[in-house]
Amino acid sequence: RAGLAIAQSTLGAWGGACGVRLHPLVDALREEVLQQAVLHADETPVQMLAPGKGKTHRAYLSAYSTTQFSDMKAVIYDFAESRAGEHAR
């Protein structure tokens, strides 16, 4: 907005640094959400590029949400490379 040119690599580094610093907060939110008696869940298949192979394979992005009746309103997301049961647990 100020008309400053900021390199895409710099913006990416800033975003990554924010993600690392917010990770403890995300972990705490995840623990609280997963302790709810009832959750809504959605699994969406996404294409993931296999490093070094130039091919994609199917991975999954899951969303877990509290219900409309819960005092806590939150959604957490989880990425998994397969549909193995260990990921849902």
N, C-alpha and C positions, 0 to 999 in steps of 0.2 A: 504494500500500500504506500510505502514511503518512496517507492521508485528505486530501491537499492537492488542491485543484482547480487544474489547469493547463489553460490555454486550448488548444484543438485547434490553433490557428494557431501557438502557441508550440512545441508538440510537433512540428508539421510543419517549422518553421524549424530546430529542433534536428536533426531527421532529415536535412534538406537540408544543413546545415552538416557533419554527420558524413560524408555522402556525398562532399562536395567534398574534405574532408581525407583520405578513404580512397582517392580516385581513383588516386593514384600506386601504391598497393599493388595495386589491382585491375588496373591496366595491367601491372605486373610479373608478376602471377599469370597473366594472359592470355597474355603472351609465353611463359612457361614451359609452359603447357598446350598451346599451339599448336605447340610444338617436339617434342611427343611423336610417336613413330613411328606409333602407332595411337590413334585417338579414337573414342568413341561419339558420335553426334550425333542430336538429335531436334528436329524443327521442329513447333511447335504454332501453329495459326492462332488469332488473337485479334481481337476487334472493337476498333477504335480510333475514337474520336470525332474527327471532323474539326473543328478549331477554327473557330468562327464559323458553321458550316453546320448544326449540329444533326443531322448524319447520321453514321453509322458506316461504316467500310470495313475490309476485311480487312488485317491486318498479321500479322507472324510473330515469335514468340519462339523462339529456338533455344537449345538446351543442348548444350554440348560437355563430355564427361567423359573422364577417363583410364580405362584399363582396369583390371581387377582384378589384372593382372600387373605393373602399373606401380608403381614405388616411390613415386611422387607420387599422392596421392588428392585430386583436385580436380574441380570443376565450374565452368564459366563460362557466363554467359548473354549472349545478344546479341539486341537488338531491331531489326527491320527493317520498313520500311513496305511492302516488296514482296518477291517471290521472285527478284529479279534475281540473276544469278550473281555480281555484284560483292560481294554481302553474304556469300556462302559463301566466297569467296576471302579 
